[in-house]
Amino acid sequence: MKKKMTVALAVLGMAAVTIGFLFRRDGGATSYRFVTVTRGDVESTVSATGALQAVRTVQVGTQVSGQVAEVGADFNDRVRKGQVIARIDPTLLEQQVREAEANLERARADLEQKVFALDQAHALFEEKILTEADYRAAEYNHTVSKANLVSAEAGLDRAKRNLEYSVVHAPIDGIVVERNVEPGQTVAASLSAPQLFLIAEDLTNMQILVSVDESDIGRIAEGQRARFSVQAYPERAFEGTVQQVRLQSTTSENVVNYTVVVGVSNPDHKLLPGMTATVTFVIDRAADVLLVPNAALRFRASAEMQAEVRERMAESGRAGGQDRSAADSSVTTGLRADRSAAGSRTAAGQGTSPAGSGARGSGRASGRTGTRASAGDSGSGNAAQLWYLDAQGRVATARVRTGLTDGQNTQINGGPAIVEGLDLIASVSESGAAATTPTTTNPFQQSRSGGPQRRPGGF
């Protein structure tokens, strides 16, 4: 009697489990969100910011002090080399010239007197009337007088040159970018020449000084192509070329940056000095390749999906005379490698995207907006696993190799099943359930909602 009751309870338990499984399959329909495999071009890039400026600018100052009597140029004026752009009041400078001329005449008269005195002393010395000491004193006075004449001539030249400096000329052909002086203003040039104007030589050719992080500077070289945008024209993309990677570094908040000079053509004068430019350096490019949205590479299959694929692969293995364990390992190896790669990225603080969908900025001036993808295979560092529905509507998976990524799409090299236009699973949800469980979760986060749990004393 007890044996019959035990068998009945076992049959009843198996029936309850089967009924529960069928209820979950029939009562909650599986809903997939798909993304499509496309074909196109992808670029790996590095982004940074910089400021536009003219290739050559000249600060125009004055070497003399005085009151500004006239200003002959204003903002945005085009000036020619040698054009008068400002005048300093020459009254005091003209007086200095007249004073220097008087000193020169005095020195010449004194020299004539010393020459006559030396000739008289020489004649008297020859007749033994004048002592040698007096004769040598006359020679000394003559030499000093000649030196005073030279000094007076230099003083006159200096006074005339200062008078010329009171007229400020444009040193180059260009455009006045800054004007820092007004008529009547007093300028003092005792310690350093004050800046009156800033003239840009040619705005049809400009440059961008870009601050690039030390982690990215090794990927940038002279002649490299770059794209940039400015806030004034957000819908327009400009192009430039890397002209120089400067060796001098700057450190700000323990971040080392290097300056990269990007040459820019500006024929329509749309770009203005001082504009902030967001520059994208093109590091690598792949054309006409298969592209997968990174959401498909981040997808993690549920336990039911993995079990279904294992069972089907095991049946195929048994039909071909292969061991089931080999079929299991072909799927679980890829999943284990994906989890391992995701864990290493999480520990490094680079996010959980298995497709390398762009590095985080980390508060630095520059960052990668595209790089070589690294997902899945711990040996090669560029393997990933994709999930899709086959022709019979069954869940299937395929291993692929990833290449370049632009942060949204990633280049792949897969088997014959991965073709252009194929719909890949990006997420799964169960309709009719109490809560929707996303499938793109962090593998290192403890799951709060999962499969059915065994309860004490029941199934």
PADO-369465 format. One record per residue (C-alpha): residue number from 1; x negated, y, z negated. Coordinates in Angstrom, 3 decimals, m for minus. Each point is the difference from the previous one (the first is absolute). Layout:
<nodes>
(node NUM,(X,Y,Z));
...
</nodes>
This chain:
<nodes>
(node 1,(0.000,0.000,0.000));
(node 2,(m2.827,2.392,m0.869));
(node 3,(m1.818,m0.865,3.234));
(node 4,(3.097,0.858,2.044));
(node 5,(0.383,3.342,m1.798));
(node 6,(m3.684,0.872,0.648));
(node 7,(0.337,m0.734,3.720));
(node 8,(3.201,2.067,0.169));
(node 9,(m1.666,2.957,m1.704));
(node 10,(m2.968,m0.182,2.400));
(node 11,(2.314,m0.057,3.034));
(node 12,(1.989,2.907,m1.438));
(node 13,(m3.198,2.030,m0.570));
(node 14,(m1.212,m0.586,3.549));
(node 15,(3.380,1.069,1.333));
(node 16,(m0.079,3.189,m2.081));
(node 17,(m3.450,0.933,1.335));
(node 18,(1.126,m0.680,3.583));
(node 19,(3.178,2.033,m0.444));
(node 20,(m1.982,2.904,m1.492));
(node 21,(m2.497,m0.016,2.891));
(node 22,(2.800,m0.052,2.569));
(node 23,(1.741,2.857,m1.810));
(node 24,(m3.127,2.157,0.183));
(node 25,(m0.461,m0.798,3.677));
(node 26,(3.602,0.573,0.987));
(node 27,(1.054,2.628,m2.505));
(node 28,(m2.957,2.354,0.553));
(node 29,(m0.956,0.645,3.632));
(node 30,(m3.639,0.871,0.689));
(node 31,(m0.561,3.428,1.587));
(node 32,(m3.264,0.812,1.759));
(node 33,(m1.505,3.310,0.990));
(node 34,(m2.078,m0.311,3.140));
(node 35,(m2.783,1.990,1.636));
(node 36,(m1.143,m0.569,3.569));
(node 37,(m3.372,m0.874,1.476));
(node 38,(m0.966,2.654,2.561));
(node 39,(m2.863,0.624,2.380));
(node 40,(m1.917,3.249,0.108));
(node 41,(m3.055,1.917,m1.156));
(node 42,(m1.270,0.404,m3.557));
(node 43,(m2.692,2.225,m1.457));
(node 44,(m2.065,m0.114,m3.178));
(node 45,(m0.471,3.523,m1.322));
(node 46,(m1.383,2.091,m2.864));
(node 47,(1.863,3.142,m1.057));
(node 48,(m1.400,3.117,m1.674));
(node 49,(0.677,3.732,m0.214));
(node 50,(m2.060,2.999,1.008));
(node 51,(0.168,3.657,0.997));
(node 52,(m0.231,1.549,3.450));
(node 53,(m2.581,2.658,0.658));
(node 54,(m1.823,1.634,2.878));
(node 55,(m3.196,m1.654,1.193));
(node 56,(m1.972,3.216,m0.591));
(node 57,(0.947,2.868,m2.270));
(node 58,(m2.079,3.065,m0.916));
(node 59,(0.370,2.071,m3.154));
(node 60,(m0.554,3.629,0.934));
(node 61,(m1.313,2.214,m2.778));
(node 62,(m1.940,3.226,m0.495));
(node 63,(m3.559,0.524,m1.183));
(node 64,(0.584,3.525,m1.303));
(node 65,(2.221,1.374,m2.702));
(node 66,(2.493,2.763,0.442));
(node 67,(3.584,0.889,0.679));
(node 68,(1.764,m1.596,2.963));
(node 69,(0.863,2.817,2.371));
(node 70,(1.602,m2.005,2.811));
(node 71,(1.298,m3.527,0.639));
(node 72,(0.133,m0.901,3.676));
(node 73,(1.386,m3.554,m0.094));
(node 74,(2.978,m1.680,m1.597));
(node 75,(1.207,m3.555,m0.587));
(node 76,(0.237,m2.167,3.152));
(node 77,(m1.761,2.614,2.133));
(node 78,(m2.263,m1.304,2.734));
(node 79,(m3.383,1.705,m0.150));
(node 80,(m3.027,m0.010,2.284));
(node 81,(m3.609,m0.272,m1.038));
(node 82,(m1.338,3.452,m0.867));
(node 83,(3.431,1.563,m0.459));
(node 84,(0.262,2.535,m2.865));
(node 85,(2.331,m1.468,m2.612));
(node 86,(m0.767,2.246,m3.008));
(node 87,(m1.956,3.133,m0.991));
(node 88,(m1.521,0.963,m3.358));
(node 89,(m0.086,3.700,m0.921));
(node 90,(m3.471,1.061,1.292));
(node 91,(m0.389,3.231,m2.022));
(node 92,(m2.399,m1.361,m2.606));
(node 93,(m1.838,m2.083,2.556));
(node 94,(m0.566,2.999,2.248));
(node 95,(m1.432,1.901,m2.965));
(node 96,(m2.367,m2.873,m0.660));
(node 97,(m1.166,0.240,3.613));
(node 98,(m0.723,3.724,m0.299));
(node 99,(m1.838,m0.602,m3.260));
(node 100,(m2.111,m2.696,1.611));
(node 101,(m0.819,2.320,2.904));
(node 102,(m1.169,2.680,m2.469));
(node 103,(m2.181,m2.529,m1.810));
(node 104,(m1.542,m0.971,3.313));
(node 105,(m0.855,3.613,0.867));
(node 106,(m1.533,0.457,m3.445));
(node 107,(m2.103,m3.104,0.430));
(node 108,(m1.250,1.155,3.412));
(node 109,(m0.978,3.426,m1.351));
(node 110,(m1.773,m1.566,m2.933));
(node 111,(m1.898,m2.330,2.313));
(node 112,(m1.173,2.945,2.134));
(node 113,(m1.253,1.737,m3.120));
(node 114,(m1.816,m3.132,m1.182));
(node 115,(m1.617,m0.457,3.413));
(node 116,(m1.335,3.614,m0.094));
(node 117,(m1.251,m0.453,m3.553));
(node 118,(m1.781,m3.207,0.929));
(node 119,(m1.733,1.657,2.953));
(node 120,(m1.228,2.860,m2.234));
(node 121,(m1.189,m2.444,m2.639));
(node 122,(m1.859,m2.015,2.604));
(node 123,(m1.894,3.081,1.273));
(node 124,(m0.936,1.127,m3.494));
(node 125,(m1.076,m3.539,m0.930));
(node 126,(m2.292,m0.131,3.038));
(node 127,(m1.668,3.276,m1.107));
(node 128,(m0.459,m1.416,m3.509));
(node 129,(2.258,2.704,m1.412));
(node 130,(2.849,m2.335,m1.073));
(node 131,(m0.544,m2.907,m2.309));
(node 132,(0.843,m3.538,1.040));
(node 133,(2.772,m0.247,m2.612));
(node 134,(1.778,3.032,1.438));
(node 135,(m0.361,m1.357,3.504));
(node 136,(1.499,m3.356,m0.980));
(node 137,(2.901,1.804,m1.736));
(node 138,(0.746,1.801,3.273));
(node 139,(0.024,m3.344,1.846));
(node 140,(2.382,m1.448,m2.599));
(node 141,(2.422,2.913,0.330));
(node 142,(m0.038,m0.412,3.798));
(node 143,(0.823,m3.726,m0.256));
(node 144,(2.866,0.629,m2.433));
(node 145,(1.424,2.679,2.263));
(node 146,(0.013,m2.402,2.963));
(node 147,(1.879,m2.600,m2.124));
(node 148,(2.543,2.610,m1.072));
(node 149,(0.639,0.808,3.655));
(node 150,(0.679,m3.660,0.800));
(node 151,(2.350,m0.255,m3.001));
(node 152,(1.859,3.139,1.100));
(node 153,(0.454,m1.401,3.507));
(node 154,(1.395,m3.264,m1.443));
(node 155,(2.354,1.953,m2.242));
(node 156,(1.341,1.904,2.975));
(node 157,(0.546,m3.224,1.963));
(node 158,(1.853,m1.521,m2.959));
(node 159,(2.230,3.044,m0.396));
(node 160,(0.853,m0.020,3.706));
(node 161,(0.774,m3.745,m0.092));
(node 162,(2.289,0.438,m3.016));
(node 163,(1.771,2.749,1.888));
(node 164,(0.525,m2.448,2.860));
(node 165,(1.362,m2.570,m2.464));
(node 166,(2.759,2.430,m0.917));
(node 167,(1.613,m1.021,3.304));
(node 168,(1.185,m3.654,m0.239));
(node 169,(0.008,m1.915,3.300));
(node 170,(1.581,m3.349,0.848));
(node 171,(m2.822,m2.588,0.179));
(node 172,(1.885,m2.407,2.303));
(node 173,(2.995,m0.188,2.287));
(node 174,(2.962,m1.315,m1.944));
(node 175,(3.151,0.610,m2.016));
(node 176,(0.212,1.821,m3.319));
(node 177,(1.258,m2.574,m2.485));
(node 178,(m0.497,2.046,m3.183));
(node 179,(m0.248,3.721,m0.727));
(node 180,(m1.067,0.883,m3.530));
(node 181,(m0.472,3.769,0.245));
(node 182,(2.166,3.121,0.247));
(node 183,(m0.894,3.578,0.989));
(node 184,(m1.176,1.954,m3.044));
(node 185,(m1.164,m3.106,m1.826));
(node 186,(m3.494,0.130,m1.510));
(node 187,(m2.283,m2.942,0.627));
(node 188,(m3.166,m0.722,m1.972));
(node 189,(m2.789,m1.993,1.634));
(node 190,(m2.528,0.208,m2.817));
(node 191,(m0.056,m3.732,m0.824));
(node 192,(1.619,m1.724,2.989));
(node 193,(1.684,1.045,3.207));
(node 194,(3.760,0.282,m0.566));
(node 195,(2.173,m1.831,2.545));
(node 196,(2.068,2.390,2.069));
(node 197,(1.288,m2.333,2.717));
(node 198,(0.078,m3.699,0.874));
(node 199,(m0.188,m0.622,3.747));
(node 200,(0.717,m3.389,1.609));
(node 201,(m1.875,m0.471,3.230));
(node 202,(2.440,m2.201,1.958));
(node 203,(3.283,m1.540,m1.131));
(node 204,(0.445,m2.133,3.116));
(node 205,(m2.446,m2.452,m1.582));
(node 206,(0.433,m0.657,m3.697));
(node 207,(m1.056,m2.568,m2.557));
(node 208,(1.462,m1.774,m3.011));
(node 209,(m2.056,m0.628,m3.111));
(node 210,(1.476,m3.236,m1.352));
(node 211,(m0.759,m1.355,m3.462));
(node 212,(m0.311,m3.811,0.274));
(node 213,(m0.291,m2.397,m2.920));
(node 214,(m3.258,m1.926,m0.376));
(node 215,(1.843,m3.324,0.377));
(node 216,(1.070,0.996,3.526));
(node 217,(m2.955,2.042,1.240));
(node 218,(m1.824,m3.104,1.245));
(node 219,(2.759,m0.604,2.554));
(node 220,(m0.313,3.433,1.598));
(node 221,(m2.632,0.890,2.620));
(node 222,(m0.740,2.788,2.445));
(node 223,(2.047,m0.145,3.188));
(node 224,(2.912,m1.731,m1.712));
(node 225,(3.500,1.046,1.045));
(node 226,(2.258,1.696,m2.536));
(node 227,(3.598,1.204,m0.102));
(node 228,(1.338,2.700,m2.272));
(node 229,(3.103,1.998,m0.757));
(node 230,(0.687,3.341,m1.642));
(node 231,(3.057,1.128,m1.927));
(node 232,(0.677,2.832,2.443));
(node 233,(0.691,m2.508,2.805));
(node 234,(1.139,m3.218,m1.694));
(node 235,(1.370,m1.473,3.227));
(node 236,(m3.269,0.403,1.906));
(node 237,(m3.074,m2.231,m0.170));
(node 238,(m3.411,1.532,0.718));
(node 239,(m3.196,m1.842,0.874));
(node 240,(m3.643,0.544,m0.816));
(node 241,(m3.389,m1.685,m0.055));
(node 242,(m2.391,m0.626,m2.885));
(node 243,(m3.023,2.241,0.607));
(node 244,(m1.935,m0.406,m3.234));
(node 245,(m0.058,m2.032,m3.210));
(node 246,(m1.820,2.174,m2.500));
(node 247,(m2.375,m1.633,m2.442));
(node 248,(0.753,2.421,m2.821));
(node 249,(2.507,m1.399,m2.475));
(node 250,(2.321,1.673,m2.476));
(node 251,(1.331,m1.496,m3.230));
(node 252,(3.396,0.914,m1.398));
(node 253,(1.527,m1.856,m2.967));
(node 254,(m2.569,m2.805,0.425));
(node 255,(1.004,m0.439,3.654));
(node 256,(m2.774,0.375,2.582));
(node 257,(1.029,1.539,3.326));
(node 258,(m1.842,0.772,3.210));
(node 259,(0.775,2.699,2.556));
(node 260,(0.851,m1.089,3.538));
(node 261,(0.085,2.632,2.752));
(node 262,(2.696,m0.596,2.624));
(node 263,(m0.156,2.066,3.201));
(node 264,(3.350,1.279,1.280));
(node 265,(1.020,1.646,3.268));
(node 266,(2.467,2.870,m0.467));
(node 267,(0.727,1.479,3.449));
(node 268,(3.474,1.292,m0.894));
(node 269,(m1.160,1.537,m3.339));
(node 270,(2.705,m1.857,m1.914));
(node 271,(m2.478,m1.048,m2.670));
(node 272,(m1.049,2.735,m2.401));
(node 273,(m2.965,0.190,m2.402));
(node 274,(0.800,m1.280,m3.477));
(node 275,(2.787,m2.407,1.008));
(node 276,(0.081,m3.281,m1.938));
(node 277,(m0.354,m2.971,2.328));
(node 278,(0.864,m3.609,m0.782));
(node 279,(m2.566,m1.949,2.000));
(node 280,(0.274,m3.654,1.029));
(node 281,(m3.222,m1.667,1.133));
(node 282,(0.561,m2.917,2.374));
(node 283,(m2.275,m2.778,m1.280));
(node 284,(1.118,m2.943,2.153));
(node 285,(2.716,m0.729,2.533));
(node 286,(1.645,m3.108,1.444));
(node 287,(2.146,0.228,3.141));
(node 288,(2.843,m2.239,1.189));
(node 289,(0.048,m2.334,m3.011));
(node 290,(2.743,m1.678,m1.996));
(node 291,(1.135,2.153,m2.902));
(node 292,(1.878,m1.049,m3.121));
(node 293,(1.607,2.408,m2.486));
(node 294,(m1.783,m0.254,m3.319));
(node 295,(3.282,m0.881,m1.731));
(node 296,(m0.193,m3.456,1.604));
(node 297,(m3.539,m0.489,m1.299));
(node 298,(1.037,1.024,m3.517));
(node 299,(2.903,m2.468,m0.048));
(node 300,(m0.219,m2.899,m2.477));
(node 301,(2.249,m2.974,0.667));
(node 302,(2.295,m1.330,m2.686));
(node 303,(m0.456,m3.421,m1.536));
(node 304,(2.970,m1.374,2.004));
(node 305,(m1.530,1.199,3.277));
(node 306,(m3.352,m1.553,m0.847));
(node 307,(1.647,m3.265,m1.002));
(node 308,(1.988,m0.121,3.234));
(node 309,(m3.128,0.488,2.131));
(node 310,(m1.946,m2.586,m2.029));
(node 311,(2.769,m2.550,0.379));
(node 312,(0.216,0.522,3.743));
(node 313,(m3.762,m0.178,0.410));
(node 314,(m0.112,m3.107,m2.156));
(node 315,(2.634,m1.673,2.158));
(node 316,(m1.985,0.928,3.081));
(node 317,(m3.132,m1.365,m1.639));
(node 318,(1.676,m3.305,m0.862));
(node 319,(1.312,m0.276,3.542));
(node 320,(m3.553,0.438,1.301));
(node 321,(m1.552,m2.357,m2.546));
(node 322,(m1.507,2.749,m2.127));
(node 323,(m0.021,0.330,m3.740));
(node 324,(2.506,2.438,m1.583));
(node 325,(m2.652,1.552,m2.208));
(node 326,(m1.847,1.283,3.069));
(node 327,(3.202,1.657,1.216));
(node 328,(0.535,1.597,m3.398));
(node 329,(m3.515,1.407,m0.119));
(node 330,(0.338,1.651,3.427));
(node 331,(2.653,2.340,m1.437));
(node 332,(m1.087,0.358,m3.612));
(node 333,(m3.589,0.856,0.963));
(node 334,(1.155,3.088,1.861));
(node 335,(2.308,1.050,m2.820));
(node 336,(m2.707,m0.486,m2.598));
(node 337,(m2.463,2.016,2.076));
(node 338,(2.548,2.781,0.437));
(node 339,(0.535,0.201,m3.739));
(node 340,(m3.740,0.003,m0.634));
(node 341,(m0.560,2.872,2.430));
(node 342,(2.886,1.963,m1.484));
(node 343,(m1.408,m0.508,m3.480));
(node 344,(m3.452,1.243,0.965));
(node 345,(1.498,3.107,1.581));
(node 346,(2.139,0.662,m3.055));
(node 347,(m3.007,m0.332,m2.300));
(node 348,(m1.917,2.449,2.181));
(node 349,(2.815,2.536,m0.231));
(node 350,(0.739,m0.003,3.749));
(node 351,(3.646,m1.051,m0.019));
(node 352,(1.551,m3.325,0.917));
(node 353,(0.347,0.409,3.752));
(node 354,(m1.479,m3.072,1.652));
(node 355,(m0.338,1.841,3.272));
(node 356,(m2.265,2.685,m1.314));
(node 357,(2.653,2.623,0.624));
(node 358,(m2.189,2.975,m0.812));
(node 359,(m2.170,0.751,m3.001));
(node 360,(1.273,2.141,m2.805));
(node 361,(m1.366,3.519,m0.171));
(node 362,(m1.147,m0.267,m3.651));
(node 363,(0.005,3.799,m0.241));
(node 364,(m2.783,0.357,2.543));
(node 365,(m0.303,2.360,2.923));
(node 366,(0.126,m2.764,2.602));
(node 367,(1.575,m3.454,0.353));
(node 368,(0.428,m2.855,2.410));
(node 369,(3.255,0.015,1.912));
(node 370,(m1.022,m3.111,1.870));
(node 371,(m2.590,m2.698,m0.463));
(node 372,(m0.848,m3.570,0.754));
(node 373,(2.765,m2.110,m1.536));
(node 374,(m0.949,m2.502,m2.687));
(node 375,(2.662,m2.450,m1.009));
(node 376,(0.330,m3.619,m0.852));
(node 377,(m3.053,m2.076,0.690));
(node 378,(m2.576,0.439,m2.726));
(node 379,(m2.766,m1.337,2.215));
(node 380,(0.490,2.256,3.020));
(node 381,(1.974,2.768,m1.664));
(node 382,(2.366,0.580,2.962));
(node 383,(2.542,m2.843,m0.033));
(node 384,(3.693,0.354,m0.781));
(node 385,(3.225,m2.028,0.121));
(node 386,(3.166,1.057,1.838));
(node 387,(3.529,m1.380,m0.430));
(node 388,(2.734,m0.156,2.637));
(node 389,(2.976,m2.088,1.169));
(node 390,(m0.622,m2.551,2.748));
(node 391,(2.295,m0.758,2.928));
(node 392,(2.191,m2.201,m2.234));
(node 393,(0.355,2.806,m2.592));
(node 394,(m2.260,m1.744,m2.487));
(node 395,(m2.646,1.750,m2.083));
(node 396,(m3.490,m0.373,1.499));
(node 397,(m3.426,1.410,m0.743));
(node 398,(m3.183,0.726,1.957));
(node 399,(m3.542,0.942,m0.942));
(node 400,(m1.508,3.012,1.816));
(node 401,(m3.180,2.027,m0.007));
(node 402,(0.339,3.705,m0.681));
(node 403,(m2.060,2.761,1.590));
(node 404,(0.295,3.773,m0.005));
(node 405,(2.803,1.750,m1.824));
(node 406,(1.263,3.580,0.038));
(node 407,(1.835,m0.329,m3.308));
(node 408,(3.334,m0.953,1.586));
(node 409,(m0.826,m2.674,2.580));
(node 410,(m2.784,m2.557,0.106));
(node 411,(m1.677,m1.756,2.899));
(node 412,(0.402,m3.792,m0.103));
(node 413,(m1.381,m2.986,1.851));
(node 414,(2.327,m2.932,m0.557));
(node 415,(1.060,m3.307,1.460));
(node 416,(2.388,m0.562,2.884));
(node 417,(3.023,0.507,m2.257));
(node 418,(m0.815,3.677,m0.664));
(node 419,(0.956,1.853,3.174));
(node 420,(1.207,3.477,0.876));
(node 421,(3.639,0.535,m0.992));
(node 422,(0.011,m2.661,m2.734));
(node 423,(1.999,0.983,m3.093));
(node 424,(m1.973,m0.495,m3.221));
(node 425,(1.488,m0.191,m3.489));
(node 426,(m0.760,3.088,m2.072));
(node 427,(2.291,m0.675,m2.977));
(node 428,(2.729,m2.397,m1.204));
(node 429,(3.083,0.587,m2.116));
(node 430,(2.778,m2.279,m1.239));
(node 431,(3.488,1.438,0.507));
(node 432,(2.672,m1.000,m2.480));
(node 433,(m2.486,m0.400,m2.825));
(node 434,(0.087,2.018,m3.172));
(node 435,(m3.141,1.882,1.011));
(node 436,(m2.103,0.286,3.143));
(node 437,(m3.522,m1.322,m0.401));
(node 438,(m2.606,1.682,2.225));
(node 439,(m2.655,m2.236,1.503));
(node 440,(m2.712,2.608,0.451));
(node 441,(m1.140,m0.081,m3.624));
(node 442,(m3.343,0.234,m1.693));
(node 443,(m1.270,m3.576,m0.450));
(node 444,(m1.610,1.021,m3.304));
(node 445,(3.214,1.396,m1.487));
(node 446,(2.015,m2.391,m2.115));
(node 447,(3.290,m0.875,1.640));
(node 448,(3.121,0.932,m1.957));
(node 449,(2.474,m1.661,2.307));
(node 450,(m0.654,m3.280,1.725));
(node 451,(1.492,m3.398,0.652));
(node 452,(2.358,m1.885,m2.279));
(node 453,(m1.367,m0.669,m3.470));
(node 454,(0.479,m3.219,m1.843));
(node 455,(2.058,0.441,m3.164));
(node 456,(m0.219,m2.227,m3.057));
(node 457,(2.477,m2.785,0.238));
(node 458,(1.090,0.718,3.571));
(node 459,(m1.040,0.451,3.609));
</nodes>
